[in-house]
Amino acid sequence: MALQAGIVGLPNVGKSTLFNAVSSSAKAQASNYRFCTIDPNVGLVDVPDPRLYKLAELVVPNKIIPTQIEIVDIAGLVRGASKGEGLGNKFLANIREVDAIIHVIRCFEDENILRDEGAINPVSDKEIIDTELQLKDLDAVERKISKTEKQARIDPKLKAELDVLVRCKEHLDKGKSIRELKLSKEDKAAIADLFLLTDKPVLYVANVDEPSMHTGNKYSEALKASIKNEDAEMIIMNNSIEAQIAEMESPDDKKLFMDEYKMVEPALDRLIHSAYKLLNLFTYFTAGVQEVRAWTIHQGWKAPQAAGVIHTDFEKGFIKAEVISYEDFVKLGSEAACREAGKLRIEGKDYVVKDGDVMHFRFNV
């Protein structure tokens, strides 16, 4: 299962530059005019995880397979998109399909890069996109309210669903996003079929100039203050620098370049880790001579669900899981040593998988 995150933002804020940096399989055209990205570009990028390579050092497999994140570069949004302005309808259809939103916001000045809205204002930029998504969601909620009101007269059980929809409408009417409403799991069932845009988790990327890439600036600080009440993540980065790092094939060249900019790791690594945190995702590993591989699961998943990520037959026929913690595997150096030391556990269907578990599944065909 690959996480799908959509890069969104106003035109000319650095969306396609960021996409070029993170994508290993596709390149978007990054040009200084509106709608240069008309169809969503999709690319896959490996999820950086040093644990995978440490396990590979110990096992020496034929293959090393990291888990991946799917990045979708979506056309720039403009004011009025909810009413079909620009490429609005196409944009909103594309964003509805993603698991999370990476919202790129311009936090730098450059007179050579056009900005339709005038002076640099990251808070205003954020609000433009928020408003368009809220208006689209409001339309969907109102339509369902109209339908549910009629049904609730016949079926009283639908009154609870109607109450949730009315709460959502009132919230959207105030210019607020659904994720700020913090609905319970039960309440969310009432709107699950709507795939509301403003209910999706958001990672804000403050695209700053080079001097501000470590410290941020007044624009990124203003953006940070504006999202303090949201259940969202934010990182500061210079998209152009990240694109240059991504284009380098030699690890030595990358290290020299990052040393020059006093970087410990590419900001892209932080971006991907932040996206995982936002979606409550964990990684477990399988480790054998054929391959050492990372697998993505949701936090709280039990062993059969984790097995199902490898193959649905593993979940259906699940018998047990052999589990070693990553720390024990690295400390003792091999599966055999862990087994001998009593660090290999046999877990059943109710075992909740932990981040970093090294697992082997037994199942019936």
LINPENOR-V235280 format. One record per pair of residues at least 12 apart in sequence whose C-alpha atoms are under 6 Angstrom apart, sorted by the first residue. I is the first residue (numbers start at 0). J is the second residue. Records with the same first field share a line. If there is no record, write none. Layout:
I->J / J
This chain:
1->67 / 68
2->68 / 69
3->69 / 70 / 97 / 98
4->70 / 97 / 98 / 99 / 100
5->70 / 71 / 97 / 100 / 101
6->72 / 73 / 101 / 102
7->73 / 102
8->75 / 102 / 103
9->75 / 76
10->33 / 75
12->104 / 105
15->27 / 29
16->29
17->238
20->241 / 242 / 245
22->42 / 43 / 44
23->43 / 44
24->42
25->42
34->74 / 75
36->74
37->74
39->72 / 73
40->71 / 72
41->70 / 71
42->69 / 70
43->68 / 69
44->67 / 68
45->67
46->66 / 67
60->288 / 289 / 290
61->289 / 290
62->290
63->290 / 291 / 292
64->292
65->292 / 293
66->293 / 294
81->131 / 135
95->196
99->199 / 200 / 201
100->201
101->201 / 202 / 203
102->203 / 204
103->204
104->205
105->206
106->205 / 206 / 207 / 218 / 219
107->207 / 208
122->222
136->195
160->189
176->197
177->197 / 198
178->198
179->229
201->231
202->231 / 232 / 233
203->233
204->233 / 234 / 235
205->219 / 235
206->236 / 237
207->237
212->236 / 237
279->298
280->296 / 297 / 298
281->295 / 296 / 297 / 298 / 354
282->294 / 295 / 354 / 355
283->354 / 355 / 356
284->357
285->357 / 358
299->351
300->351
301->349 / 350 / 351 / 352
302->348 / 350 / 352
303->317
313->362
316->362 / 363
317->362
318->361 / 362
319->346 / 347 / 361
320->345 / 346 / 359 / 360
321->344 / 345 / 358 / 359
322->343 / 344 / 357 / 358
323->343 / 356 / 357
324->356 / 357
325->355 / 356
